[in-house]
Amino acid sequence: MAQVKSQRPRADNIPLAVGVIVLTVLALSLGDALIKLTSGNFVIWQIFVIRSLIAIPVLLLALAVAAPAGLRVPGDLGWVGLRSLMLVVMWICYYLSLPKLTLSAAAAAYYTLPIFITLFSALFIGDRISPKGWIAVFAGFLGVVLILRPGADDFNAYAILPLVSAMLYAGAMILTRSKCRDHNPLVLSLALNVAFVIAGALAASLILLLPDTLRQGFLFAPWAAMGGGEWLSMGLMAVAILIGSIGAAIAYQNGPPAVIGAFDFAYIGFAALWGLIFFAEVPDMISTLGMALIVGAGILSLRQ
């Protein structure tokens, strides 16, 4: 730790960070579309475990070839572990909210995360947020609201869960920037996928203790049998989580969280694309206006 602290801070590479976060949300949005397509076939814990068990050997091989030193246990394992735990709990909270909220209400609550990233950046790592930066964050959030347009009746006590997810993600990205900045992104991705396997295995074991009447649905159903199509779906989801988990680490290591967080809004545009392709969902004029606001917010964030 002393050696790391004595090194000069690494310079930001904002073009790299922005490009990577856009690719990241592209992959994650596709992965989420695949999860929606297969949610009737798999329980979420099965996805957690099998998806990550496919990804982990790939990460180990990549580390062995490109960065063998990364195969050692990190000296500051606590920060890496905390980051992984926060991200796993983030996804659990989000999926727990879905049975009680419409998807639009849950997503709208979750996409307050750039606001939390901006706040946490200012509070915990001293990033200066200009007025343009704040305008970009709120313009992007307004764009999300225009696209999703959740009804007031959708919000209830369960709406707290996506807000918790947003705060956890923001906190994890602040940790990426402040405490895990010098870690190889492959190591951070490996730690996250190991955490997914542990959490999924524990949840699956606990579900076995439930009575049969409760063992149903996306969260509590038994594991499904795996055929060729199911393994293909899992493989595609593994590719998505590989790109997403590595890309998020690279992006937040190389750019201020408030700037990179604004580009997380690109997820909404990609989600609309996958909705059109997979579910024949066509955005209306108000949704198109929302997407334009999101793009404008991203451009404005680069000028703060």
N, C-alpha and C positions, 0 to 999 in steps of 0.2 A: 504493500500500500504506500509506503513512504517513497518508493521509487516512482510509482505512478504520479504521485502528487508533485514530485520534483520536476517532472517533465513540463515543457511549455504546452499550453493548451493547443489542441489541434485546430487549425483554421477551418471555418465553415466552408462547405461546398454546396451552396443553395441550389444551383441548377441540377446537380446530381440528386440532392435530397428531394426536390420537387418531382423530378422525373421518376424517381424510385417510388415515392408515395403514390403517384398516379397509377403506376404499374401494380403496386400493392393493392390498392382498393379495387382495381380492375379484377385481379385474381380473387380477392376475398368476396367481391360481389358475385362473381361466377360460382365460387364455392358455396355461397349462401343460396344461390338459385338452385344448385344441385341438391342442397340439403332440403329445400322446400319441395323439390320434385320427388325426393325419396323419403320424405318424412312419414309417409304412410307405411313404409317398409322397414325402417330402422328406428330404434330408440336412440336418443341423442348420445347416451353413454357408449353405445356400440360404435357410433361414428367417432367419438373422441378417441377410443382405444385403437380401433383398427386403422383409422386414418393416420394416427401418429406412429403406430407400429410399422406402417409402410414408409413413413417419412424418416424415421430415426436411422435405419441403415444407410439411407442416402446421405444424411448429414454426417454420419460417422465416416463413410468413405470419402466424402468431400474434405472433411477435416484431416483425415489420414494423408490425403494427397497434397492438399493446399496449405495446411497449417497444422502439422502434427503436434505442436505445442498445445493446441487447443483441446487435445484429448485429455489433458490433465485437469483435475478438479480445480476450478478457479480459487485463487487465494481469498477473495472476498465473496465466497459462495452465498453469504447471507443476502447481499443485495440482489444477486442474480436470482436466488430462490424467491425472494420477496416479489420481484418483478413478475416472475412466472406465476406465482400464486395469485397476484392481483389480476393478471390476465385471465387465468382459468376461472376465478370467481366472477369476473366480469361477464364471461360467456354464460356461466350458470345462472346468474341473476337475470340476464336478458331472456334466456329461454324459459325460466320459471315464470316470467311475466306474460308470455305469449298466450297461455290458455285462458288468462283472465282479461286480456286487452286485445283490441284489434291490432293488427300488424302496423297500421299507420300510426296509431297512438303510441305504441311502444317505440317505433323508429323515431318519431318526432321527439319523444323524451330523450332517447339515446343520443340524437344528434345535437344535443346541447353540449357535447363534449368539447368542441373548440372553445366555447366560453370558459369551461373549466380549465382547459389547457392554458388559455391566456391568463386566467386568474392565478393558477398554480405557478406559471412561469414567473409572473411578477412577484408572487409571495415567497417562493422557495428558492429560485435560482437567480433572481435579480434582473431578469430580462425587462428591458424598457418597452412598454407597449404604447405606441403613438396613437393619437386620435384616429388616424387612418386605419391602424390595426384593429381598433375597437369597431369602427364602422364596418370593416371587412367581416369580422366575426358575426355581427348582428345582421348584416345583409345576407350572409350565407345562411344563417338560421332562418331568416324570413323566407328565403328561397325554399328551404326544406318544408316550412309550414305551408307555403303555397302549393307545393307538390303533394304533400300528404293530407293537408286539410282535415285533421282529426276533429271529430265532434266533441263538444264539451261533455257529453254523456259518457264518452269513452274513458274519461279519467276517473280513477278511483285509487284506493290505497295501493293497488298493485302497480300503479304508474310510478311509484317510488323506485321500483326495481330497475327499470332502464336508466333512471337518473343515477342510481348507484353504479350501474355499469359504466356510464359516461365518466363519472368521477374516478372510478378504478382505472379505466383506460388512460385518462389524463394523468393520473398519478404514476402509472407504469411508464408512460412516455417521458415524464419528467425524470424518473429514475434512469431511464435509458440515456437521457441527455446528461444527467449530473453524476451518476454513480457507475454507469455501465458503458460509458462512452468509448472506452479503450478496449472493450471486449470484442472479440471477433463476432460478427453477426451470426455466423454459423453456430457458435457456442450458445448464444442467447436463444436461437431457434431450437437447438437441441434441448436446452433446459426446459423450454416451454412445452415441447412435445413430450418429454418425459413426465412433466407435470400433468399433461392431458391424460396420459396412460394411467398414472397413479390415481387421479381423481375419477376417471371413468371406471377403473377396476373396483375402487372402493364403493362407488355408487351402485354398480352392478351387483356387488356382493350384498349391499344393504337391501336392494330391491328383492333379492331372493328370500328375504325374511318377511316380506309383505304378504298378506293374504291374496289369493288369486283375484278377488274382486277389485283390488286396487292396482293390480299389475296390468295396466293398459295405458295407451296413449304414448305420445312422443317422449315423455320423461320417465315413465314407469313400466313400459311394456318389456317382456322378455326379449332377448336378442333374437334376431331373425336369422334364418338359414341363408347361407351365402352361395349364390350361383355365379356364373360367368358375368352376367350383367351387373350384379351387385358388387363384384370385385372390381369391375371397370369403373363403376361409380365411385367406389372408395379410392381407387387409384387417382382419379381426377380430383377428388377432394383433397387427397394428400398433396398433389402438385399445387393446388390452390393454397393450402396452409403453409407449404414450404416457401412459396413466393411471398405470401403475406407475412409470415413470421420473420423471415430474413429481411424483407424489404422494409418493414416497420422499424426494425433495429437500425438499418443503414440510414434511413431517412432522418430519424430523430437523433442519430449521432452526428449528422452532418448539417443540420439546420436548426434554427430556433424553433422550439415547439409551437409558438404562436403562429409562425408562418406556415410550418408544415401542417399543423392542425387544420388550417383553413382549407387545405387541399384534400383533407379527408372527406369534405363535402362532395367531391367528385364521385364518391360511392353512389350517391343518389342518381346521377346521370347514368352510370353504368347499370344500376339496378333497373332503371327504366328501359334500357336497351335489352337486358336479359328478360324483363317482363314482356317486352314485345316479341322476342324470339321464342321464348318457352311457353308463355301464357297468353299470347295475343292481346296484351294490355297496351293500348295506345294512349299516350299522354295528351290531355286537352290543352287549350291555350293557356290556362292558368298554370298548369304544370310546366309548360314550356317557358313561361315567364319566370317561374321559380328556378329552373335550370339556368336561365340567363343570369339571374341574380347570383347564383352560386359561382358561375364562371367569372363574373365581374368581381365578386368578393375575393376569389383567388388571385386575380390580377392586381387588385388593390392592395392585397396583403404583401405583395412583393415590393410595393412602392412605399411601405411605411418607414 
